[in-house]
Amino acid sequence: GDYDAGGVTALAFDGQMVASGGRDGLARLFEFEHIPSLGESTLMRSGAPLVCGGVVSCISLLDNTILTGSTDGSLRYWRRQPSDNGEYILDCELRFSSAVISLHTAEEAGLAVCGLASGDAAIVAVTGLRVLEQWSPCSGSHTRSVAIAHGAVITGSSDGIVRSRRLREDWKLVDVATEMSGDKDGSGRPSLFASAADVKLTPAHGGSVVALAERSGGLLVSGAQDGTVRVWDMFSEDSNEQPIAQVLYGLAGHKVWLW
């Protein structure tokens, strides 16, 4: 389909647990369990599947909580029960008008950014799932990948373009409760952004940008369905000493879709 590429449509791993989402609308959890008789660890199913509505397009593991995004437009926040079985229960849910197809969390700030099939992106307070910012970086295409990296929100779209929008300097120190105290339409709250527009990173990929990853030293890696991977320096400067992202090198030759 437009948003996924197989039976397992989303995957997350945090070192202790693996979470997978599928076309059946369920998220399944697996924990590593040590087996003394074998002298090794193995993955064991943990609890009942989480019912997520539509195709599970993205999933994120946090500290005793899970975020899932689905093609029915839902973003769901699941909390682990403090009981022996450690089951997860649905704590709250947020509904968008189009499919949620990408997700990235900045756990240290209590924020998540999600990409929508409409071309919109949204910054959400994880606790309570309240939208703090929603804008249209990819109007006319799908927002296939998102990341918070090097002080900016990065979006990758189905038109092959990577875009960057700078966050304000204190974004990691944001008091979410204060930010949420304005009106529901966002008035009365200062913007989380330092810039009013998204900047296109050039050159574009030849296919949907489906993967974004932050690396140290100001680097960003993007991968696309045309089989290309690019490494960007997010802190280059132009001739006027203004910050500008610059591609350092690219890799090509993958014969199947990157995912």
C-alpha positions as CSV (number, residue, x, y, z in Angstrom):
1,G,0.0,0.0,0.0
2,D,0.9,3.7,0.2
3,Y,2.1,3.4,3.8
4,D,3.6,0.0,4.4
5,A,5.5,-2.8,2.8
6,G,4.5,-6.2,4.3
7,G,2.8,-8.2,7.0
8,V,4.9,-6.5,9.7
9,T,4.5,-2.8,9.2
10,A,6.2,-1.3,12.2
11,L,9.1,-2.3,14.5
12,A,10.7,-0.8,17.6
13,F,13.5,-2.1,19.9
14,D,14.9,-0.6,23.1
15,G,17.4,-3.3,24.2
16,Q,14.9,-5.1,26.5
17,M,11.8,-5.4,24.4
18,V,10.8,-5.7,20.7
19,A,7.4,-4.3,19.6
20,S,6.0,-5.1,16.2
21,G,2.9,-3.8,14.5
22,G,1.0,-5.4,11.6
23,R,-1.7,-5.1,8.9
24,D,-4.1,-6.7,11.3
25,G,-4.2,-3.6,13.5
26,L,-2.4,-5.2,16.4
27,A,0.9,-4.4,18.2
28,R,2.7,-7.3,19.7
29,L,5.3,-7.2,22.4
30,F,8.2,-9.5,23.0
31,E,10.7,-9.4,26.0
32,F,14.1,-11.0,26.3
33,E,14.0,-13.7,28.9
34,H,17.1,-15.6,30.1
35,I,16.8,-19.4,30.0
36,P,19.4,-20.8,32.4
37,S,19.3,-24.3,30.9
38,L,20.3,-22.9,27.5
39,G,22.7,-20.3,28.9
40,E,21.2,-17.7,26.6
41,S,18.3,-15.3,26.2
42,T,15.4,-15.6,23.9
43,L,12.4,-13.5,22.9
44,M,9.2,-14.4,24.6
45,R,5.7,-13.0,23.9
46,S,4.7,-10.5,26.5
47,G,1.0,-10.0,27.3
48,A,-2.0,-9.7,25.0
49,P,-1.7,-7.8,21.7
50,L,-2.6,-4.1,21.7
51,V,-5.6,-3.2,19.5
52,C,-4.6,-0.2,17.5
53,G,-7.4,0.2,14.9
54,G,-6.0,0.5,11.4
55,V,-2.7,-0.8,10.0
56,V,0.0,-0.1,12.6
57,S,2.3,2.2,10.7
58,C,4.7,3.3,13.4
59,I,5.5,2.4,17.0
60,S,7.8,3.8,19.7
61,L,9.0,2.3,23.0
62,L,9.4,4.7,25.9
63,D,9.9,4.1,29.7
64,N,7.0,1.8,30.6
65,T,4.9,3.4,27.9
66,I,4.3,2.8,24.2
67,L,3.1,5.1,21.4
68,T,1.4,3.6,18.3
69,G,0.3,5.3,15.1
70,S,-2.2,3.8,12.7
71,T,-3.6,4.4,9.2
72,D,-7.0,5.1,10.8
73,G,-5.5,8.4,11.9
74,S,-5.1,7.4,15.6
75,L,-2.1,8.0,17.9
76,R,-2.4,5.9,21.0
77,Y,-0.5,6.1,24.3
78,W,-0.3,2.8,26.2
79,R,0.9,2.6,29.9
80,R,2.3,-0.4,31.6
81,Q,0.4,-1.6,34.6
82,P,2.4,-1.9,37.9
83,S,1.3,-5.5,38.3
84,D,3.1,-8.8,38.0
85,N,1.9,-9.5,34.5
86,G,2.9,-6.0,33.3
87,E,0.0,-5.6,30.8
88,Y,-0.3,-2.4,28.8
89,I,-3.6,-0.5,28.9
90,L,-4.7,2.3,26.6
91,D,-4.2,5.6,28.5
92,C,-5.3,8.1,25.9
93,E,-5.8,8.6,22.2
94,L,-5.5,11.4,19.7
95,R,-7.3,11.4,16.3
96,F,-6.0,13.1,13.1
97,S,-8.0,13.5,9.9
98,S,-5.5,11.4,7.9
99,A,-3.3,8.4,8.5
100,V,-0.4,8.6,10.9
101,I,2.5,7.1,8.9
102,S,5.7,8.1,10.8
103,L,6.7,8.8,14.4
104,H,9.7,9.9,16.4
105,T,10.0,10.7,20.1
106,A,12.2,13.0,22.0
107,E,11.7,11.3,25.4
108,E,13.9,13.7,27.3
109,A,11.6,16.6,26.4
110,G,8.3,14.6,26.6
111,L,7.6,15.3,23.0
112,A,6.8,13.3,19.9
113,V,6.6,14.3,16.2
114,C,4.4,12.4,13.8
115,G,4.0,12.6,10.0
116,L,0.6,12.3,8.3
117,A,-0.6,11.1,4.9
118,S,-2.0,14.6,4.3
119,G,1.5,16.0,4.2
120,D,1.1,17.5,7.7
121,A,3.4,17.0,10.6
122,A,2.6,17.5,14.3
123,I,4.5,18.0,17.5
124,V,2.6,16.3,20.4
125,A,3.0,16.3,24.1
126,V,3.4,12.6,25.0
127,T,1.6,12.9,28.3
128,G,-2.0,13.6,27.4
129,L,-1.4,13.6,23.7
130,R,-2.1,17.3,23.1
131,V,-1.0,18.8,19.8
132,L,1.4,21.7,20.3
133,E,2.3,22.4,16.7
134,Q,0.8,21.2,13.4
135,W,1.9,22.5,10.0
136,S,2.2,21.3,6.3
137,P,5.8,20.8,5.3
138,C,4.9,18.4,2.5
139,S,1.6,19.7,1.1
140,G,0.6,17.5,-1.9
141,S,2.5,14.5,-0.7
142,H,2.8,12.1,2.3
143,T,5.1,12.8,5.3
144,R,6.8,9.4,5.2
145,S,9.5,10.0,7.9
146,V,10.1,12.4,10.7
147,A,12.9,13.1,13.2
148,I,13.9,15.6,15.8
149,A,17.6,16.1,15.1
150,H,20.2,18.7,15.8
151,G,17.7,21.3,17.1
152,A,15.3,20.9,14.2
153,V,12.3,18.9,13.0
154,I,13.3,16.9,9.9
155,T,10.6,15.6,7.6
156,G,11.0,13.2,4.6
157,S,8.2,13.1,2.1
158,S,6.9,10.9,-0.8
159,D,8.2,13.6,-3.3
160,G,11.8,12.7,-2.3
161,I,12.5,15.9,-0.5
162,V,14.0,16.2,3.0
163,R,13.0,19.4,4.8
164,S,14.2,21.0,8.0
165,R,12.5,23.5,10.4
166,R,14.6,25.0,13.2
167,L,13.3,24.7,16.8
168,R,13.8,27.4,19.3
169,E,17.0,27.1,21.5
170,D,15.2,26.0,24.7
171,W,12.9,23.4,23.1
172,K,14.3,20.6,25.4
173,L,13.5,22.7,28.5
174,V,9.9,23.3,27.5
175,D,7.4,23.0,30.4
176,V,4.7,21.0,28.5
177,A,2.1,21.9,31.1
178,T,2.8,25.6,30.5
179,E,2.8,25.1,26.7
180,M,-0.5,23.4,26.9
181,S,-2.1,26.2,28.9
182,G,-3.1,28.3,25.8
183,D,-6.3,28.0,23.8
184,K,-7.0,24.8,21.9
185,D,-6.2,26.5,18.6
186,G,-2.7,27.3,19.8
187,S,-3.2,31.0,20.5
188,G,-1.7,32.2,23.8
189,R,1.2,29.8,23.5
190,P,4.7,30.7,22.1
191,S,5.7,28.7,19.1
192,L,8.2,25.9,19.5
193,F,9.9,27.0,16.3
194,A,12.6,29.5,15.8
195,S,11.8,29.8,12.0
196,A,8.5,30.2,10.3
197,A,9.2,28.0,7.3
198,D,10.7,24.7,6.3
199,V,14.0,24.6,4.4
200,K,14.4,22.1,1.5
201,L,17.6,20.0,1.6
202,T,19.0,19.6,-1.9
203,P,19.4,17.5,-4.0
204,A,16.2,15.5,-3.5
205,H,16.0,11.7,-3.5
206,G,14.4,10.0,-6.4
207,G,11.8,8.2,-4.3
208,S,9.9,8.5,-1.0
209,V,12.1,9.4,2.0
210,V,11.2,6.6,4.4
211,A,14.1,6.8,6.9
212,L,15.8,9.5,8.9
213,A,18.5,9.1,11.6
214,E,20.5,11.6,13.6
215,R,24.2,11.0,14.1
216,S,26.8,12.8,16.1
217,G,28.9,15.6,14.7
218,G,25.9,17.4,13.2
219,L,25.2,14.5,10.7
220,L,21.8,13.3,9.5
221,V,21.2,10.2,7.4
222,S,18.3,9.9,5.0
223,G,17.1,6.8,3.1
224,A,14.6,6.6,0.2
225,Q,12.7,4.0,-1.7
226,D,14.9,4.6,-4.8
227,G,17.6,2.7,-3.0
228,T,19.7,5.7,-2.1
229,V,21.2,6.8,1.3
230,R,22.5,10.3,1.9
231,V,24.6,11.8,4.7
232,W,24.0,15.5,5.4
233,D,26.1,18.0,7.4
234,M,23.4,20.0,9.2
235,F,25.8,22.7,10.3
236,S,27.4,23.9,7.1
237,E,27.4,27.6,6.2
238,D,26.8,29.4,3.0
239,S,28.8,32.3,1.6
240,N,27.1,34.6,4.0
241,E,27.9,32.4,7.0
242,Q,24.3,31.4,7.4
243,P,23.6,27.8,8.5
244,I,22.7,25.5,5.6
245,A,22.5,21.7,5.3
246,Q,24.9,20.2,2.8
247,V,25.0,16.7,1.5
248,L,28.4,15.1,2.1
249,Y,28.0,11.9,0.1
250,G,25.4,9.4,-1.0
251,L,25.2,5.7,-1.4
252,A,23.2,3.9,-4.1
253,G,22.7,0.4,-5.4
254,H,20.0,-1.1,-3.1
255,K,17.9,-3.4,-5.2
256,V,14.8,-3.4,-2.9
257,W,13.0,-0.7,-1.0
258,L,14.6,0.8,2.1
259,W,12.2,0.7,5.0
